[in-house]
Amino acid sequence: MKRKELKVLCKELVAELEQRPYSHWRAVAFPHVYTEQRAGADIGVELTILEDEPAYLHIGVALDDDKWSRKFVPVSSSFIVKKATG
């Protein structure tokens, strides 16, 4: 898989993940590593907490397609989940 294709998959995955509420993420043990099928390929996904602030969680997303070079330099992005206030 080309890096450009992996970037598109990363953007799609981030769009899906950022829709989940804070209550979902509170239950996840980080770093969270798993493999899923996307575009006919096994994609490795790693989710990490970049920031845990009083108002939000900043979650990093890294994807690789099991190629040796991407294990060291994966395609990555991040998103912010607002915490419930009150």
Sequence and secondary structure as in RCSB ss.txt:
>XXXX:A:sequence
MKRKELKVLCKELVAELEQRPYSHWRAVAFPHVYTEQRAGADIGVELTILEDEPAYLHIGVALDDDKWSRKFVPV
SSSFIVKKATG
>XXXX:A:secstr
  HHHHHHHHHHHHHHHTTS HHHHHT  SSEEEEEEETTEEEEEEEEEEEE SSEEEEEEEEE S HHHHHS E
EEEEEEE    
